[in-house]
Amino acid sequence: MILNDRVILVTGASSGLGRHAARALATAGATTVLLGRNESRLDGVYDEIVSAGHPQPVILPFDLAQADDSRFEALAVTLTQALGRLDGILHSASQFIKLSKLSQQRLNHWEKAFTTNLFAPFALTRACLPLLEAAPDGAVLFTAEQHGLSPDVYWGGFGLSQASLIALARLFAQEHRDDSDLRFNVLIPGPVASPMRHRTHPGEVPECLPNISSLMPHYQYWLGPDSRGRSGEIIQIESDYDPSRKA
């Protein structure tokens, strides 16, 4: 129970990596704040956590793509009033742009992707900084796609939004390098059987991919006490996945 007495906010908690991570963090003892657009799906995650006997989570319906500074600041006030603390944020929410040439992408697609993948993580983290700075061991973990390390052809706006997210995490880490009680890192999951992977690689056979549960110890580590003092790191999860293997 390495996350006992910690409060961790999880964005995109209603599905995919966020849903699995929220359950894994709760399993390790954390009180999770489940943030997402779909309240009924959040209710499902809540029920799964409570029925397993883990700390009672908090549901926070919230549309990252529609929020402005005032709403993010109001969210931080809500956390302060309801829980009195915040020890970590896991940024899992993501908006995908269909892979295509730049000539086929449109500004409104980029706006949606950059709002969810970059602007919202920045604004949410900034609004919650006073809570994170007050925590005895604060941690912010950004989840990114591997093409953010080197955006390639057809990845266009999505790849660039991921590259910008990685740069944002590094800037946060640099600005807080003298604060040993607060860290900012990026986790790049690699190929796993997740909804996002299905969107980016629709031709893959899910049964041949590593299970999403294989990532959960990494989330527990980077949001837990054992990673204290490690900041500004880009963590790429290695995998023995072979795309040529048949199901």
Secondary structure, DSSP 8 states (H G I E B T S, - for coil): -TTTT-EEEEETTTSHHHHHHHHHHHHTT-EEEEEES-HHHHHHHHHHHHHTT----EEEE--GGG--HHHHHHHHHHHHHHHS---EEEE----------GGG--HHHHHHHHIIIIIHHHHHHHHHHHHHHHSTTEEEEEE--GGGSS--TTTHHHHHHHHHHHHHHHHHHHHTTT-TTEEEEEEE--S-S-HHHHHH-TTS-GGGS--GGGGHHHHHHHTSGGGTT--S-EEE------TT---
